[in-house]
Amino acid sequence: MSVRKVKTPAKLFTSNLNNLENTIVKTIDKIDGIVGSSLGPGGRNVILESDLSGIPNKNTKDGVSIFRALGSNDAYEHLIIEQTRDVAIRTVNEAGDGTTTATIIASAFIKSLFNFCKNNRKFSPQKVTRIISEHLKDTMIPYIQKSSIKINTKNKNLLEKVATVSANGDKEMASAVMEAFELTGFSSSSHVTIQELSGPSGRYDVNLIEGFPIEKGYEESIGKFHPAFINDQANQRCLLEKPLFVLFDGKITDYTQINDIMGDIGEAYVQGNTDYKNVVVIAHGFSDQVLNILSYNFANPGTINIVPLKTPMNQIVNSQLHFLMDLSAFTGAKIFDMQNPLNEYQDEDFGQDVEKIEIYRLEQQL
C-alpha cells in the first residue's frame, strides 16, 4: 500500500512593488468607504452577519465592530485588512471612542505616504513615519491637550452633548444615560449598561442595581452536578455568605491546579484563623473530574464550600478575560493565569469584601 504525504495549501507571495501598492491603496479605499460611512451622528448603519448560532445579526454604526467584521476572499486584501485593523482596536482600547475617525486618518496617512515617497525619492516610508511621530509627540499632542475642554460635573451640558452624539442623536437615550450617571456617579469606575427591552420604542427606564449581576447560572456552569450545590432548596439556589474568589484565566481540568489553594483556605478555617469557608472558583471551564470532586466536597459538612463558575462568553473578542477583569475590580481578587500560577498567592489575592453571592439556575448576583 502506498501512502501519499499531505501537502500544505499553496501560499501566495509577490515582490512587485507596484502591484503591492495598488492592492494596498485599493483595499484601504474599501475599508475607508465601509467604516468611514458610519462616521458621526449622520453616518450610515451597517448590518453585520452573526457568526454564532442563535445570535441575531447586528445593525450598528460602531467603527471598530464594522472593522472587526471585514474580510476578503483575496489573500492579499485579507492580510492588509488584518494588519490595518489594529488601528481601530488600539484606539478603542486606549481611548474608548474615535475608531472610525482613526480609520479614516490611517487611510489618508497611508495614501499620502505613498504619494510623498514617490515624489521625494530620498525619503523612505520609515524615515517619514519617524519624522511624523516626533512631530506628533513634540507639537501636536501638547497642542491638543492645551486646546481640549475638560468635561466634568460643572459643565453637564457638554456631557449631555457627548451623550447625544454617542446615542446617534437620540435625545431621550442621552437623557437616560445622564440620569444613569447621576445615580452611579461620574467617576471612571462607574458602569452603565443599556439593555433593549420589548415594548414601544423611545422609552427608557433607568434602574440602579446594587451588586454585580452575572447572566449565567449553575445550569451552564455546573450542568448535571448542580443538585449537589443547591443549599437553599426552598428557593432552588446556592447561597454563600462572605465568599472568597479564585479567578483563573484558563480552564481547570485537574483538581491539582487548585488543590494547594483550597487546602490552605480549609486549614486556616479549621484552625480558627479565618471565618471564610465559602469559595467561588471562576474559570473558562471545568472538567467533569473537577466538578465531581467539588460536588462531593460541597456535600461534606467537614470541608469548605467550593462552587465553580464558568465565565460567560459572547461575540466580543476576549470577553471572558474582560469579565474576569470586571469581577476582579468588583471583588478585589487577583486574576491567575499560566504566568501567575495558582500555587503562588497571598491572602489578599482572594478578595474579602463581598457580603454574599446568590446562584440561581440562569443567573447570579453578587
N, C-alpha and C positions, 0 to 999 in steps of 0.2 A: 504494500500500500504506500502510495506516495503522499507526502504532506507538503502543501504549499504555504510558505510563510505569508502571513497577512501583511500587506503594505499599508503604511500610513497614508492619509489623504494628501493629495498634491498641494504644495504651497505656492502661492503667488508672490512674485517679487519683481522689482524693477529698479533700475538706476537712472532712468531717463528723467532728468530734472524738469524738463518742460511738461512732460506728461504728469509728473507728480504735482507740480504747481497748479496745473489746470484742474486736476482732480481735487486738490485741497480747496481751491477757490470755489469750485462748483459745489462741493459738499458744505463748505462754510456758508455759502449763499442759501442753500437749502435749510440749514439749521437756523440761520438768521430769519428766513422767511416764516418758518413754522413757529419757533419760540418767540421771535420778535413780534409776531402778530398779536400776542396776548398782552403786550405792554400797556400799562396804565388802566384807569377806570373804563376807558372806551375800547379796550382790547377785546379781541375775539376769543371765544371759548374753543377748546379743543377736546374732542372725545377720545379717550384712551381705552382701548380694549383690555379687559382684565385677563391676567394670566392664570388666575386661580379659579377653581370650580366653586360656584356659589357666591362669588364676589361680583357685584354688578359693575358694569363699565363706569368709567369716571368721566364726568364732564367738568373740566377745570380750565383755568387760565393761569395756574401756578407754573412759572417758568421752569423750575427745577423738576417738577413732576413730568412736564412735557418732554424735557430734555432726556430724562431717565428712560422714557418710553421709546425714544428714537432708535432706529436700527436700519440696516440696509443689507440687501442680498449681495451687493457688490463688496468684495473683501476689502478693497482699498477704502471705500467710503465708510464702511463699518468701523475700520480701525481708526479713521480720523474722528468719527463721532465719539468713540470710546475715549480717545485722547483728549478731545476738547471738552468733554463732559465735566471734567474736573473743575473747570472754571465755575460752573453753576453750583456744583456740590460744595466746593470750598467756600463760596460766597454764602450759601445758606447755613453752613456750619459755623462760620466765623461772624457773619453779620445778621443772619436770620431773615434777610429780605434783600431785594435788589438783584435777584438771579437773572431775570430777563434783561435788565439793563447791562449786567456784567456780560451776558452772552452777546448782546449787540456790540458792546465795546470791544470784546475779544475778536469778533468778526471783522470790525473795521480796522483793528490793530493788525491782524494777520494780513489782510489785503493791502493795507498801506505799507506794511513792512516789505512785502514782495515788490511793490512799485518803487519804493525808495531804494532798495538794494539793487534793483535793475538799472536805475538811473544814476546810482552812485556806487560804482564797482569797488571802490576802496573800502567800503563798509560791508562787513559781513553781518548776517542776521544776529549772531551772538553779540557782536560789538554794539549794534543798535539797541538791543534789548538791555544790555548793561547800562548804556547811557540813559535810556528812558527810566530804568529802575532807580538810578541815582537821582535823577531829576524829580521823580515822584517822591522819593524819601526826603530830599532836601527842600523841595519847593512846594509841590502840590499838596502833600499831606498836612504840613503846617498851615497852609492857606485854607484848606477845607476845615481844619479844626478851629481856626480863628473865625471863620465865617459861619460856622454852624450855630444853630439855635438850640439851646438846651431846653428840652421839654420836660416839665415836671408838674407837680400838682398846682403850682402857681399860675400856669397858663394852660388850663384844662381845655380851653377852646382849640388850642393847637393839637392836643391829644385826640380830641374828637374828630378833627380833620384827618389825622393819620388813620384813625379807626374807620372813617368813611371811605378813604381811598382803599384801605385793605379789604373793606367789605364791598368793593366794586360799586360804590355809590349808594349802597343800601343804608339809608339813614336810620331806619328802625333797628337794623342789626348793629350799627355803630353805637346807637344809644344803649342797646342791651349790653354790648361789650364794655362801655364806660360804666354802666351800672354794676357789672360783674367786678370790675377792677375797684370800684368804690367799696365793695364788700370784702375783697381779698387783700386790697392794698396795692400800691403801685410799685412795690419793691421788685427786684429781679427774681425773687423766689416765688412770686405769685404764679398761679397756674389756672388758666381758664380754658374750658372745653366747650365747644359749640356742637350740640347734637341735634340733628334734624328729626323731628317727630311727625307723626301723621296729623292731619288736620289742615285748616286753612293756612295758606302761606302768608308771610309778612307779620306773623305774631310770634313774639319771643318771650319766654318766661325765664327769669333769672333765679336760680336756686343756689344757695350756699350749702354744700355738702361737707360736713365735718368728717375728717378722716381721709383715707386713701382707698377708694373703691377699685376692685380688680375684677375685670369682666371674664373671669374664668373660675370655675368651682371645682369641687372634688371629683366630679364625674370625668372631667377631662384630665385632671392631674393624677388621679389615683385609679380610676377605672373600676375594675371588678373588686379591688381591695377596699373600696370606700366604706362598706359597712363597719369595718373594724375601727375606723377613725371617727365615727359619729358618737360623741359623748353626751349629746343633748338630744335624746330620742324624741322628745315632745315636739321640738322644732326641726328635727332632722338636720342638724348642723353639728359642726365641730367648733367648740368654743374654747379658746385658750387665753388665759389671763397672763399678762406680763410676759409675752413670748420673747425669746431671743431669735435672731435671724442669721442664718448662714447663707450667703449669696455666692453662687458659683456660676461663672461664665463658661458653661460647658455642660456635658451630660455626666451623670453619676451612674456608672454601670457596675461598679463593685463597691460593696459596703466598706471595704478597707479605706476608700477615699475619705470617708467621714468618721471612721472608727475612732481615731485619736481625739478629734474634737468632741464627739459625743461622750467618749469615756471620761474626759476631763470635766465636762459640764456635769455629768452624772455623779462623778466622785465628789465634786465641790458641793453638790446639793445634799448628798448622803451625809457628808461630814458637817453639814450645817454652815458652810462658808458662804452660801448664796441661797436666795429664795427662788431662783429661776429653775423651773423644772420643765418648762414648755419651750420647744424649739421648732422653728419653721425653716426647712431647708428648701431653698429656691434655686432651681437649675433648669436647663433647657430640656431635660428629660431624665427618666429613671428606668433602670432595667427591672424586670419582674422579680429578680432575685433581691434587689434592694427594697422594692415595695413590700415583698413578702416578709423580710426581716423587720422592717419598720412597723408593719401592721401587727406582727406578733408582739413586738416590744410595746406598742401602744396599749395593747390589751393587758399587759402585765403591770399591775399596780406597783411593783417594786422597781420599775425603771422610769426614766424621764420620758415625757411625751414628745415624740418627733413626728411632725407632719410634713410630707413632701408637697411642694407646689411647683407645677410646671409653668415656665414663663410664657405669657401669651405671645402669639406671633401674628403679624399682619403683613400687608404687601409692602410696607416701608422697609428699606434696607436696614439691617442691624436692629430691627425693632425689639428683639429680645434683650440685647445688651442695653438699649436705651431704657427699657423697662427696669432692668436691674439698677441702672444709674438713678432713675427716679425713686425707686424704692430705697436705695442707699441714702439719697438725700433726705428722704422722709424718716427713715428709721435710725440713721447714723451708723449702719452696719457697713463693713468693708466688702468689696467685691473681690472674691478669689478667682484665680484662673490658672492656666498652666505655668505662667511666670510667677504667680503668687500662690503656691500650692496650699492645700487645706491643712497641711501639717505644720505650718508656720503662722502663728496667730497670737494676738493679745486679747485680754478680756474685753477691751473696748471695741473689738472688731465685730461684735455681735449686736450692737445697738441695744439700749436698755430703757428707751423712753416710750414705748408703745404700751398702752393700757391693755388692749385685748385685740384678738383677731377672730372674726366670725366667718366660718367657711360653710357655704351652702352648696347646693347641687350645681348651680350655674354661675355663682358669683361669690366674691369675698369682700370683706370690708375691714380695714384696719382703723 
